[in-house]
Every structure is written in C-alpha cells, then in structure tokens.
C-alpha cells in the first residue's frame, strides 16, 4: 500500500535513537517523517511550528464559536448613551 509522506525528510526510529539531536539539527527547521518499517508513524517538527499550529487550531475553534453565536437570536435591548 502506498502512503503519502508529508515531509521532504525522513528518518528511521533506529537512526533517531542513535543521535536524536543530530537528526533535528540536520533538518534545519524542516519537518521530519519518523518511519517504522518504512511507514510514517510520527512527524518531528520544530517547537515554533507546533506552537503556530496550536494557535491556528485555536483560531479555527474560536471562529466556529463566533459563527455559531451569530446564528443565535440575542435578546438585545437598544439603549442610548444617555441611558447608560
């Protein structure tokens, strides 16, 4: 079965075990596919990339909440500035 690898770099688990920091350094900030028996089992990404992805995921979640609330009928009462 063919599998798509979503990284231009890959490393086997045994290679990673030998010298993990060297593998990370050699990637120069790019994502690394971790292979087990020639199948991707995980991806190693820089911390900054992971943090950015988490922020994007949070933004998507918040956008969903906003869209949901837009559809809700609010019991709004109009007031003037003088009434405040």
N, C-alpha and C positions, 0 to 999 in steps of 0.2 A: 504494500500500500504506500502510495506517495503522500508525503506530508510537506506542507509549506513551512519553511523556517523564516521567521520574521526578524532575522538579523543577518548581517553580512559576515559576522564572525561566529565561530562555534568552537567548543572545547569539550572534550570528554570528561567524565567525572574523575577518571584516574589522573588525567593531566591537571585538572583543577586541584586535586588533593596534593599533588607534588609541590606546587608553589602557587597558591591562590593569589597572592599579591602580584606576582609577575604576570599572571593572566590578566588581571584587572589593569595593571599598568600598560601592558601591550595593547589593550583595546583602545587606549587614548580617548576614553569617554563614550565609546560606542557600545551598543547593546551586544551581549554575547549569549548565544544559544548554548545551553548546557545539555549535552547529549548523553543518553544512556542507551547503549546498544544501537547507536546511530539514530535514535529518535529524540526529538527535543522534549526534555522533561521540565525545564525551567529556563528563565531568562535572567541574566545578571545585567542590571542597569545601574548607572551612577545614581547616587543618593539624590542629586539635584533633579534628575529626570523623574525619579519616583515621586518626589515631593510635588513637582509640577503636575504629574498625572493625578495625584490625590486632590490637588486644588481644582483641576479641571473637573474631576468627578463630583466634587462638592458643588461647583458652579452649576453643573448639569442637574444635580439633585435640587438645588435651590430654584433653578429655572422651572423645574417641574412643579414645585410647590407654588410658585408665582402663577403659573398657568392654571393650576387647579383653583387657586383662590380667586382668580379673575372671573371664573365661571360661577362662583358662589354669589348669591344675592346678598348684599350687605344691607343692614338696617341703618343706613346713614341718615343723619339729620342735618339739614343745612342750617348753618348759623352765620351771623355776620360777625365782623371783627369787634364791633361794639358790644356784642353779647358775650364775648369772651372776657 
